[in-house]
């Protein structure tokens, strides 16, 4: 899996993205 995707997923969880 690409690191950019991994960082994106982590960021979504970290900021609490309502669209996650």
Protein Blocks (a to p, Z undefined) as FASTA:
>chain_A
ZZklmmmmmmmmmnopakZZ
